[in-house]
Structures are given as structure tokens and as C-alpha cells.
């Protein structure tokens, strides 16, 4: 009898697009490809308090009086990060709104 493979644990499926927060899923800026990358994580990320990013800080500071514009800028920034393959960083940028 063969042993049980750990392949299922290693290749854990992503959370899927329907599990994305509504503000991300319904973004007019993030593309379907961006959403697919975000949905490929094995579990919904949480805010990492140790995450440091100067551009993120600048966006939050500059757009703090206009949350709708801040969301747009964060989504644009996340798109660039996703295009560079930086999924975890993009998640941290998107989670900054919550």
C-alpha cells in the first residue's frame, strides 16, 4: 500500500476570486489577471504590522482626506506590484484600507 502523498498540502488551492474582499473584487482598476494572482494565495492574508513601504505611507498621508482617491491610488500601486510578481506586497497595500 502506498503512503499518502503530501502533494495536496504543498499544492493547496488558492482562495478563489469569490473570497476576495468586495472592494478588491469589484475594483475598476485591478484587472482579471490581477484578481487571479490575488486569489491564488492559499488563505486570505492579514495585515502585517512589520510591513514597511514608503510609497504606501505617502499614499495614505497624501490621500487621507479623500478615501475614494486613496483606494484608487492603492489599487494602481497594487497593480504595479502584481505586474512585478510581488503578490504578498500587493496584498499588504490593498489591506491598508481596512
HELIX and SHEET records of a PDB file:
HELIX    1   1 UNK A    7  UNK A   10  1                                   4    
HELIX    2   2 UNK A   17  UNK A   19  5                                   3    
HELIX    3   3 UNK A   22  UNK A   25  1                                   4    
HELIX    4   4 UNK A   32  UNK A   39  1                                   8    
HELIX    5   5 UNK A   54  UNK A   62  1                                   9    
HELIX    6   6 UNK A   67  UNK A   83  1                                  17    
HELIX    7   7 UNK A   87  UNK A   95  1                                   9    
END                                                                             
